[in-house]
Amino acid sequence: MNISPEELKRKLDEREKGNDQFILVDVRNPNEQEISVIPGTDLLIPLPDFDFEISKLNQYKESGIEIVVYCRSGGRSTTAYGKLKRNGFSKISNLEGGILSYSDEVDSSIAKY
């Protein structure tokens, strides 16, 4: 399932109020996260490491907490979404258009690269 930048912003605002619980996972590389990040990101799990690091997310699968993944433009997070689905995760979303769309539609202060 895809989530729009506006939907993610609403979820982040609700989580800040204590009304929504989810995990926001960046699947870009560390050097990209140094350039920009969506405020409220919980974990960085670069896609090349995803298969080895997916176990870090098992606690959320077991507790039913949604996982939202994002990357720069949506390609890598779509791959990560597929890996999560194949590993039995059901409450997962992929940010449409990645951090570029989030910057365009929600928070223009987030640097684009």
Backbone torsions as a table, in degrees:
resi	resn	phi	psi	omega
1	MET	NA	135.7	176.5
2	ASN	-92.9	152.5	175.6
3	ILE	-126.4	136.1	-180.0
4	SER	-78.9	159.8	176.2
5	PRO	-56.4	-39.2	179.7
6	GLU	-65.6	-40.1	177.8
7	GLU	-64.1	-40.9	178.2
8	LEU	-62.8	-42.2	179.2
9	LYS	-60.7	-42.4	177.8
10	ARG	-61.9	-42.8	179.2
11	LYS	-63.1	-41.8	178.9
12	LEU	-63.6	-42.2	178.5
13	ASP	-63.8	-42.4	179.1
14	GLU	-66.5	-38.7	179.0
15	ARG	-63.7	-38.4	179.0
16	GLU	-61.6	-32.0	178.1
17	LYS	-83.6	-6.5	-179.1
18	GLY	87.7	13.0	-175.3
19	ASN	-100.2	-6.2	-179.6
20	ASP	-142.6	143.7	178.9
21	GLN	-128.9	121.1	176.7
22	PHE	-158.3	167.9	179.8
23	ILE	-116.6	127.8	178.8
24	LEU	-101.9	117.7	-173.8
25	VAL	-116.5	124.1	175.9
26	ASP	-91.1	124.4	-179.5
27	VAL	-106.2	16.0	176.6
28	ARG	-80.3	-179.8	178.9
29	ASN	-85.9	155.5	-178.0
30	PRO	-54.1	-38.8	-179.2
31	ASN	-65.2	-28.7	177.3
32	GLU	-73.4	-37.1	179.3
33	GLN	-66.9	-26.8	175.9
34	GLU	-67.1	-27.2	-179.9
35	ILE	-78.5	-47.1	-178.4
36	SER	-160.1	155.3	179.5
37	VAL	-153.1	148.1	174.2
38	ILE	-78.6	122.9	178.6
39	PRO	-56.2	133.9	-178.3
40	GLY	100.5	0.5	177.0
41	THR	-63.4	133.0	-176.6
42	ASP	-95.4	-39.0	-174.9
43	LEU	-139.6	148.3	169.1
44	LEU	-112.3	116.0	174.9
45	ILE	-130.8	91.8	-178.2
46	PRO	-55.3	140.3	-176.9
47	LEU	-52.8	-40.5	179.0
48	PRO	-60.2	-23.3	-179.7
49	ASP	-99.7	-1.0	-168.9
50	PHE	-58.9	-45.1	-179.1
51	ASP	-60.0	-34.4	-178.9
52	PHE	-81.8	-26.4	-173.5
53	GLU	-102.3	-4.8	-175.4
54	ILE	-58.2	-26.4	179.7
55	SER	-62.2	-23.5	176.8
56	LYS	-61.7	-20.1	-176.2
57	LEU	-97.6	-7.5	-176.3
58	ASN	-56.2	-35.5	-179.2
59	GLN	-61.2	-30.0	-179.8
60	TYR	-79.3	-33.6	176.1
61	LYS	-62.3	-45.7	-177.1
62	GLU	-67.6	-31.1	-178.9
63	SER	-93.6	-4.4	177.4
64	GLY	78.0	17.4	178.8
65	ILE	-81.9	134.1	-179.1
66	GLU	-67.2	144.2	174.5
67	ILE	-116.1	126.7	175.9
68	VAL	-111.9	125.5	179.7
69	VAL	-109.8	148.6	175.2
70	TYR	-149.1	160.2	175.3
71	CYS	-140.9	-152.5	-178.8
72	ARG	-72.3	-52.4	-174.7
73	SER	-129.3	-3.0	175.0
74	GLY	116.5	-15.0	-178.0
75	GLY	-70.3	-52.0	-178.8
76	ARG	-67.2	-36.5	179.7
77	SER	-70.1	-29.2	173.9
78	THR	-63.5	-40.6	176.5
79	THR	-64.1	-44.7	179.0
80	ALA	-62.8	-40.4	177.0
81	TYR	-57.2	-46.8	178.6
82	GLY	-60.8	-40.4	178.8
83	LYS	-64.8	-40.6	177.9
84	LEU	-63.5	-45.7	-179.9
85	LYS	-59.2	-45.3	179.9
86	ARG	-66.0	-21.0	179.4
87	ASN	-97.7	17.4	172.3
88	GLY	89.5	5.2	176.9
89	PHE	-78.2	138.2	-179.9
90	SER	-118.4	-30.8	179.8
91	LYS	-93.9	79.2	-177.4
92	ILE	-135.7	148.1	176.3
93	SER	-140.0	153.7	178.7
94	ASN	-118.9	127.8	179.2
95	LEU	-70.4	115.6	178.5
96	GLU	-60.7	126.4	175.4
97	GLY	75.8	0.6	175.3
98	GLY	62.1	-159.4	-176.6
99	ILE	-67.0	-24.7	177.1
100	LEU	-63.5	-45.8	178.4
101	SER	-67.6	-37.9	178.3
102	TYR	-61.2	-42.2	177.8
103	SER	-64.0	-43.3	-179.5
104	ASP	-66.7	-41.1	-168.9
105	GLU	-101.6	-20.3	-173.4
106	VAL	-124.7	-49.8	-171.1
107	ASP	-140.0	93.0	-176.8
108	SER	-69.2	-8.5	177.4
109	SER	-76.5	-13.0	178.0
110	ILE	-76.9	122.2	-176.4
111	ALA	-64.2	138.3	175.2
112	LYS	-104.1	147.0	-178.6
113	TYR	-142.8	NA	NA
